[in-house]
Amino acid sequence: MATYLGRGGFIGIGQESTWGTGVAASKYFRARADSDSLALENDDVLVENIATRDMVATTDFLRGARRVAGSLSLDLTYADMGLIWQHAFLDSGATTGSDPYTHVIDANDSPDLAGKGLSIWVQRGTAPTAHRYAGCKINGMTLSFEVGSPVSCDLDIIGQNVSLETTPTPTYGTSAVVTPKAANSVGLKIASTVLVCRSATFTINQNYEERSNIHEVTMLEPTPGMIDVTLDAEIEYDSNSAAMFDTDTIATADPSTRAVSLQVKGGTAASEDLKIELETAHIISGGNPQMTGFGPNTFNITWRGFAAAGASTNAAKVTLINASSSL
């Protein structure tokens, strides 16, 4: 008996030109411990009757609807994750310039990528085959920022089906992992004012509506619902943050929207950059500043991204600068 080990595990992702038709992976990522929980869910049917006390396997157990669900957790990198950004935001994006290139992706009211999906490959270490999950959609993406730690990219996945495939040979990218520690990192800004931010979490959810058909056991292609974009942050209470916080939360009149951005540069200012923007944001929750000791007071705050009237801005925008000519 061979015991399969986690050593050598990896994740692969490829874009399906036809949703649900599995394809080879075009990008590969090294797996972390507990990096995935993807699984096939079978809603099997048990037919009960009072004719006998025991159920008959051939007639009383039926295969019901099935779907794929679970999560992926990866280290966020400046390049090589274009497919993830595109399918999390539902935007093909636009690329300009030359090395370094600038890529811009918006979450907006006109989603791209209808009819397309992701094939997600999971090679669980020394196991002889890989699982390929086809017809996958990124229902939600969460990015967690902490000082001195790699940014964690957690994905909520739904999909159509799974198959066992011959293990491919992965080729890993060389892009740096996004880590909020470089001296030229910009951090959290309200318009042009930089705030002292201890940690932050960005979340985007597409809130897919799943679809089914009475004569098929696998799901139909899901449709995106309401975009939900939030940015949570732990901030020091100082003269900069107090002016914004007190105005937006205490005033009885409808507060003005804020342009909120979170930016992390790589070791070289011009070559690698990640900037997430909520161009039209409102505070939707925020606790009072806390006196935790002799040190700085802090408070937690949540912004939600909105589209501006006339859609001059979108719920969220990400700008990537790297050496790759394509996402």
PyMOL commands that set and color helices and strands:
alter all, ss='L'
color gray80, all
select helices_A, chain A and resi 57-60+82-89+239-250+309-311
alter helices_A, ss='H'
color red, helices_A
select strands_A, chain A and resi 10-16+27-30+39-46+61-75+94-96+101-107+117-123+129-146+152-159+161-166+187-190+193-195+197-205+209-211+220-223+228-236+258-265+273-286+298-305+316-322
alter strands_A, ss='S'
color yellow, strands_A
deselect
rebuild
show_as cartoon
